[in-house]
Amino acid sequence: MYATRIAAIKASDPPLTGIDFVEVEPSQSVLRVHFHRNPGDLATPFADDDPAPADITIVSTTGGEGVPVVRVTNVSLDDTDDDHHVLVLTVDKPGDFSRYRLTITDARLDYFFRSSEFTFKANCADTRIDCKPVPEACQPGDLVDFPVDYMARDFLSLRGALLEFARQRYPQWRELVEADVGVMLLELFAALGDELSYTQDRIAREAFLETATQRRSVRRLARLVDYDIHDGRSGATFLDVQAALPVVYPVRAGHRVWAGGDDGEVITFEIGTGLADALAGAAYPVRSQWNSLQSHFFDEDAAELPAGATEIFVQDPDAVVDPGDDWKNKWVLIQRDPVEPGEPARRHLVFVTDVDEIVDNFPRPPLTPPLRVLRLSWREEHALPWCLKVGPGTTVHGNIVPATAGERFTEYFEVRGGTVDMRQAIEREGPLSAATGERSVTFLHSLLSSETGGLGRLGADLRATVPELRVARVTGPDLDLDLSDWTWRRTLLSSDRLDEHYTLDDGIWRRVIGFQRATVDKDFVHHDYASGEGATIRFGDGEFGKMPADGVLFRVDYRTGPGTRSNVGPGAIRLLKNPVTGETSLISSGAVASISNPLPVSDGVDPESLADIRQLAPEEFRAVTHRAVKPEDYCEIARRLDWVQVAGVRQRWTGSWPTTFVTPDPVGAYALTDEQRDELDGLMHCVRQAGRDVFVRDPRFRAIDLEVQICIKPGHIPSTVRDAVLRRLRGDGVTPGYFAPDTFTFGAPLQRLTIEAVVGAVPGVLAVKDIRIGARAVHHMRPMEDLYVVPDDQILRLASDPRTPERGSIRVITEGGV
């Protein structure tokens, strides 16, 4: 066939070639294209310039029910045979059972022979069935020779089961007393079984939100529904410092003071707004002249500030305040001590934004200079909440410094270092790499003091607080200055492999057991998870966050967080010496006479309890879930996409684990686009269970052929009525017909009465005489019953397009009329 053209191709000059045939390898993912003329004999051989994948198309010529287009991903040339070169094509997926046409757009190929038809199922014995071999049934395993009591889980039940086993297996063993060596070993096995059963139950309980007892387990389970639990907040306040020196004295951040309670409990506070102040060496100036300034009024009839006031006048006759530098952008305390019985005490903190100097020239005693007065202004957010009398008894205190609850600690540790007496980072296996088949290393360091004192956190939003923590790599000999900070992240999922990030895990890892070795001086020590309290630093694994290099020394500064225990009343923070440990505050060196908190501490919050998490986490996401477990969960989440009309889900056991298959029914279309498939696949992988695969599949259709016989009313042209019926059933390109893509979905049946009603409503139709129906590759044409049932995993399709007859067709037979 085409022998003349083939002979002309072989003798052409300049030389041309053409496709002879396409060979399909058994994997159906590799095609070998053979040519009429060796591509190595061309003017530009294929070995020098292979066709690009973009120049090669593989398109189904008969509709392509499953895979209409197959893409070429790689092109190579097999030139092992000098006289016969073969172009090897790798495709992204095998085609279906339809016929395909391969076309190579290249000037070196004859136009007529640049394409060739083939089928991916050429190697199948019967192309009407799947090529996948039927798996052989697994042979049943040997039965256990002794009945196992699976209810035996504690020491006594396991001991009894083992003794019963010994009586039946070893009837000659009769010395069943506790002193017997066999009984001792039997009881040892029972004890190990008891411990194993307890461990299994304990681990199983941690997998459910209702029964988990460890905070790290509850946190991970809550994250599955995007619920961020909060870890509390450290209390913060302001201290009124009474300075003893007439010169400016800096109160350094990080200096400790204490609050003592009636029950003997001592709460530590540190000067500053947080750990960052202490590490940066911030200081707050105080001096004795700022301890208290008298308020001022210009007239006795105006000696009261109304509620909502944002300014006050104070007397400064000795000019102890510089309006431009000292008190501008500074916290001050407005204090009113009772002058008359029954008058309440008043304390109010304001942040001064402007300081203006005013001279009061009101007549005064002879030789008295005019009085220097300062006007202090603040923002509306700090407006007075009540009326305030000014004058005697009302003062303004300027030595106000912030303080935060907690105690600062500093620790050092190495990553696989060799320094003697230096704490080493704990090593644990990280995730398995699919590329290398090896596991990375995850380094941990537990903050030991946080186990009993907690870890301090600051922030207005409880669910977005930041830990009072700094992790820095030591880069030089000075352990205090040669530092390079690493950055804390709430999670490392968004961190790159080179980002110097770390995160925090719940619980403490420490030594749990050690063994002496006779041949080695150093003992073998095993570190493991030992407590659910406290916090542990976790570094990246090289994929999500950078993994620290061996030998790196880290310095960790952190502050504990007492939570609600730091909520003390006014005047409770007054101790410059710890009554328990005897530690003396560094600010009690004679420059400070006393301290006191004028207002109560009320913003300390304990970490969210496990009971609250169990109650709030499911309630928070009851309306909209962000995880899929049951098939209906996958269906509901898939329908959230605008282009999904309905979704079908099947869960099957694929050999090692359950696999979920999601099939969407797109709106206004029969097939999914590549963009839609990628979008749904990404959504399903965001909500699926860990360790459970999920695949997005194209919907399965049942293509039907419909034959409708109608009677035409007298006076109507049969061909016109027939065309109107066809338009009503299949649409006209503008108005969708009855068999539009969105009419039917998974398992939706076809009713005969509905077809008769739709056809009968067309002008010119007298009656529907008969309806016959057939399904492609299912059954032949037959009379249609009242209800045509479709399997619940298939969608009825009738496109009635001459270009794709495999998608169903409609035939209208007319009788009568003109």
Helices and strands as residue ranges (DSSP letters): H 3-10, E 19-24, E 30-35, G 39-41, G 53-55, E 56-60, E 69-70, E 72-78, E 86-91, E 100-104, E 115-118, H 155-169, H 181-205, H 215-223, E 236-243, E 249-252, E 256-260, E 266-271, H 275-280, E 283-286, G 288-290, E 293-294, G 300-302, E 304-305, E 311-315, E 330-336, E 346-360, E 371-378, G 380-382, E 388-389, E 394-397, E 400-405, E 408-414, E 426-432, E 439-447, H 450-453, E 457-458, G 462-464, E 466-467, E 469-474, E 483-488, E 501-515, E 524-539, E 553-559, G 563-566, E 573-575, E 592-596, H 610-620, H 631-638, E 644-653, E 658-666, H 674-687, E 693-696, E 700-712, H 718-730, E 750-751, H 752-760, E 765-775, E 779-783, E 787-788, E 794-797, G 805-807, E 809-816
